[in-house]
Amino acid sequence: MATLSERRDPSINPPSYNKGRRFRPQLSCTYCRQKKLKCDRGHPCDNCAKRNQSQSCQYATPAVRNRTAQARRVTYSGDIAERVRHLENLVLSLGARNSGLQNQSADAAAIRVAVPDNDGTMLGDQMGTRWFDDTHWQAIIDDIAELKGCTDTLEQARGDPLPDTAEEENYGLTLFFGLSPSMNRSDLLASLPSRPVADRLVSRYFNSKEPILMVLHIPTFYKEAAPVAWVGLLFNILCYSVSFYQRAGDALPGSLGEPRRARDFYRTRAAQCLALADYTRPGRYKIEALLLYSGTEFMRTRDSQIGISILVSVIVKLAMHMGYHRDSKHYQNLSVFEGEMRRRAWALIWQVDHLVSFQVGLPRTISDSQCDAGLPHNLLDEDFDETTKVLPTPRPITERTPVTYTIMKGKLVSVFARIVEKTYLTGGAMHEEVTQLDKNLQDAHTSLPPFLRIRTMTMSITDPPDLIMQRYNLELLYQKARCVLHRRYLTDYRSDLRYAYSRWSCVDAATQIIRHQSDLYDETLPGGQLYRDRWYISSLTSHDFLLAAMILCLELSWKTTSDPPNLYPGSMNSTPKSQEELSKTLETSYSIWTTFSETSTEARKASKALALMLQSAKRNHPGSRDRGEEPPAPGVLPWRNAGKRGQQAVSGPRPQRNGRAYIDGDGGYDEQSRRV
């Protein structure tokens, strides 16, 4: 016999349904049900997709008997738990606020205030959901009040198709999606160019000074036989070399045809070699071939690709399976030469994993606690070979070798990795931990040898372009780390003067990044020091520029709405305190991003966000209206497509060099000079 509590508890005695009529849920969508079509139950289904009825593809919600009882049974306990959590959070936040007011005059060294949880940002559209960490530039948009209501507009910019000229850059990774029927070794070898042409292409690559070059020992490379993985390595080198010819505007040797077709052809052949060699199984040259292949995919587009992150994860897993993450000194069966080359490869894999994972806003693959591989030694290729029994004494770090840049970058990435790890902690990081990481970052930056420290272009007249780019890459990494470390304090505890240094550091670092973006863009225009080789700024570097721009947008948003006076101590005079200074810096970034909006969805989204932000700032800044200035229209390109030759631009500054702007005959920038 049921007890009184059982009779009262609907979860124990569920209500009985009318058994006279069987309940049949509707499985087809409404459109297919009306048209009496067979529905595959997709979202949208195939019938609706073919008839452009995706928006109307809806499914009826199953009818529920006795809704009141069921709703009470399902949600009653959930409501109570949610209310309890809300009250707990409210009490904790009030307690923390009162505690902060009482201890405002306390010693800063004794403060242990945790940054709020990092919940990240979830974006969703018809393509699915995408999660980003709070430090990702797209997540920062959600914190900007002026852009909160424009999410659909900005996401539409991401989803709009690019012009036909950029169509090939939208494809997925060739290795994963673009392979034709498999080829045998003979077919692949037959695809190689003639020996004289191949030698010229290989020579162009080995003289390029690319950082990834260090994973190959040049004297040994020419002695090798031709296993399939090595042939894939060669095809990757040919692909790189064709890209170098294309960027410099030089004619390809032999009869290779149009550069883009030749580049895609060699990249595809490299992927086919990796597939034929079964890149998922350990083997010689596979790691090196995969690393170079990932670089060829990087060069396809200015936008970040989740596919690159997946490929890097594959490389990491295979490298760890082959023991690259463990230092070779533990294993007597590895030669001195092989151990050093493995250190070089692992150093590059480790850095790429950290940087690419941050770029796409996801945790990294490598767990540092499981790795003990040391940094490579500062040696030239001529200093050791396969017969070396003991490595020579490393050259001083002040002497430049092909490995010096990677060694010093590794020290900065090591601190950056710890910074990113703290930002991913759901419980937040203590401010004293932030202070210690800031000191570690400063120490790593100070340890750079003089020739790798940033300097003005005027002081770099006699320096080679590859050295100039290495300086900028290291400086951008340092400033990005500062942004990520202190970014939370732009919004949390903003009015608390104890964290003024963090706010100043974040804004200062973002400002420096935008200045470097302007310098690099200027120097890649005709007549610039980087114009000859059209130095290509990768999507990793573009991400840094986007991050900095969104941080300055966030700062400008706060300044135009609710900032109290004297937010920064008077000693921090270098902080861009005025809205006008921030607006000018963002206008510089906006004018650059609009030039790339036709070939990059991220650039298009950034330019629209910047236009909206500048428009709002100028509306709220009385000085701009007094001068008769009008905010730029959202999405309008300031100088490109201005109409007939000589017609004035709609709005915005025009990037100049030595007092004049560089435009082509149609009023737009030359295609080659836009590869920034």
Residue, then its C-alpha position, 0 to 999 in steps of 0.5 A: m500500500a502506498t504511503l502518504s508521501e508516495r501519493r503526494d510525490p508525482s515523481i513516484n506515482p507519475p500520472s496515467y495517460n489515456k490509453g485509449r489513444r496511442f501517442r505518436p510523436q511527429l518525426s518529419c518536419t512541418y514542410c515534409r509532412q504537408k508535402k507528404l515527402k520522406c524526411d531525413r530528419g536533418h536540421p535542416c532536412d535535405n528536402c528543405a535545403k534543396r528547395n531553399q526552405s532551410q529557415s522554415c524547416q521546423y519540427a513540432t514539439p511533442a505534445v505533453r500530457n498533464r503539463t503542469a505536473q510534468a513541469r513541476r516534477v522536472t523544474y522544481s528541484g532545478d529552480i531551488a538549486e538555481r536560486v540557492r546558487h544565485l543567492e550564494n553568488l550574490v552573498l560572495s560578491l557582496g562580501a568581496r566588495n565590502s572586503g575590498l572597500q575595507n582593505q583598500s589601504a592595505d599593502a598590495a603585496a598581501i592582496r590575494v584577489a582572484v580574477p572571476d571565472n573564465d567562462g569564455t564566449m559561445l558564438g552560434d549560427q547556422m554553421g554551428t557553435r564556436w567557443f572562444d576563451d575570454t582573451h580571444w579577440q572575438a570574445i572581447i567584442d562581447d564586452i564592448a557595450e557599443l557592439k553588443g547589439c551588433t553581433d548579428t551584423l558582425e557574424q554576417a560579415r564572417g559568413d559572407p562569401l569572399p570575392d572570386t579572387a579569394e575563393e581558393e583560400n576557403y577550402g579545407l586542408t588538402l591533406f584532410f579533404g582535398l586528395s584525389p585518388s591515391m598515387n603510387r611512388s612512380d607517379l609522384l616522382a614523375s610529378l617533380p620538375s626537371r633537375p635544373v628547375a628543382d635545384r633552383l627552387v630548392s636553392r631559393y628555399f634554403n636561402s630564404k632564412e625561414p625559421i622552419l628551415m632549422v628542422l632540416h640539416i642542409p648538408t645532410f639533405y642532399k645525401e638522402a635517398a628518396p623514401v616517400a616521406w622525403v619526396g613529400l618533404l621535397f614537394n613542400i620545399l617546392c611549394y614554399s619556393v614558388s610562394f617566395y617567387q610569387r611574393a617577390g614578383d619574380a618569374l618562375p624558372g622553367s615552364l611551371g606556369e602560373p604561380r598559384r597553380a604551381r603552388d597548389f599542385y606541389r602542396t597537393r603532391a606533398a599531401q599525397c606523399l604523406a598519405l601514401a607513406d601513412y603519416t599516422r605511423p612513425g617513420r623517418y622524415k614524417i614529422e619534418a614533412l608534416l611541419l613543412y606541410s602545415g606551413t604551406e597551409f598557413m600561407r593559403t589564407r589570412d584567416s585562422q583555420i581550425g583545421i590547422s589546429i587539428l593538424v598540429s594536434v596530429i603532429v604533436k601526437l605523432a611526435m610524442h609517439m616517436g619520443y620527440h618530447r623526451d630529451s635524447k640524453h636519456y637514450q643511448n640508441l639515439s645518435v648525437f646528431e639525431g638527438e639535436m635534430r629532434r630538439r630542433a623539431w620539438a622546439l618548433i612543434w611546441q611553439v606552434d602548438h601553444l601559439v596556434s591553440f591560442q589563435v583559435g581560442l582553445p587549450r593546447t595539446i601538449s602538457d609541459s609536465q610530460c616533456d623534458a626535451g631541452l632547447p636546441h643548441n646555438l649551432l650552425d649546420e656546419d658545426f655537427d653532422e652524422t659522425t659527431k660523437v660529442l656536440p661542440t660548445p654552443r656558440p654564444i647567444t649573441e652570435r646569430t645562427p639559424v637557431t638563435y631566433t627559435i631559442m629566444k622565442g622559446k623563452l618568451v613562449s614559455v612565459f606566454a604559455r603559463i600566462v595563457e594557462k592561468t587565463y584558462l583556469t576556471g577559478g581565476a588567477m590571483h593578482e600576485e600570480v599576475t604580478q610574478l608572471d609580469k616580472n617573468l615576462q619582463d625578464a625574458h624580454t630583457s634577455l633578448p640579444p641586442f640584434l633581436r631587440i626591436r628598433t626603429m626602421t631608421m636604425s635598421i637600414t642596413d639590416p636584412p629583412d628576415l632579421i627585421m621580421q624576427r625582431y617584430n615577431l618577438e616584440l609582438l609576442y611580448q606585447k601580446a603576452r602583456c595584453v593577455l596577462h592584464r586584459r581581465y582588469l580592463t573590465d573587472y575591478r576597473s575602478d580599483l586603483r590597485y590594479a591601475y598598472s594592469r590596466w595601463s599595461c594592457v592598453d599600452a601593449a595594445t597601442q604598441i601592437i597597432r603601431h607595429q602593424s602600421d610600421l609593417y604595413d608601411e614598409t611593405l608598400p613600394g619603396g619600403q624596406l620589406y617590399r622587395d620580398r613582400w614579407y608575408i604576415s601570417s594569420l598568427t600575426s594578424h590575430d595579434f593585430l585583431l586582439a590589440a584593436m579589440i582591446l583598444c575598442l573596449e578601452l574606448s567604450w569604457k571611456t565614452t560611458s562610465d570611466p571615473p576621473n583619475l582612473y590611472p595614476g599620474s605617473m603613467n603619462s604614456t597611457p592614451k588617456s583621451q578618447e581622441e588618442l584612442s580614436k586616432t590609433l583605431e583609425t590607423s588600424y581600421s584603414i589597414w583592415t579595410t584593405f584586406s576585407e575583400t580577402s579575409t572574413e576576419a578582416r571584414k568583421a574587424s573593420k566593421a567592428l572598428a567602424l561601429m566603434l569609431q562611429s559611436a565614439k565620434r557621436n559621443h565626443p563633442g570635439s568631433r562634432d564641433r570640427g564638423e567630422e563625420p564618423p565613418a560609415p560601417g563597412v565602408l572602405p576608406w580609400r579602395n573602390a572610391g570610384k574614378r581615378g582621382q576621386q576623393a575617398v569616402s572617409g578615413p586616412r589613407p596610408q602614406r609613405n614619405g608624404r604620398a599614398y601608393i595606389d594603382g591605376d584603378g584607385g586601389y592598392d597593388e595586389q602584390s603590395r597588399r600581402v601583409 
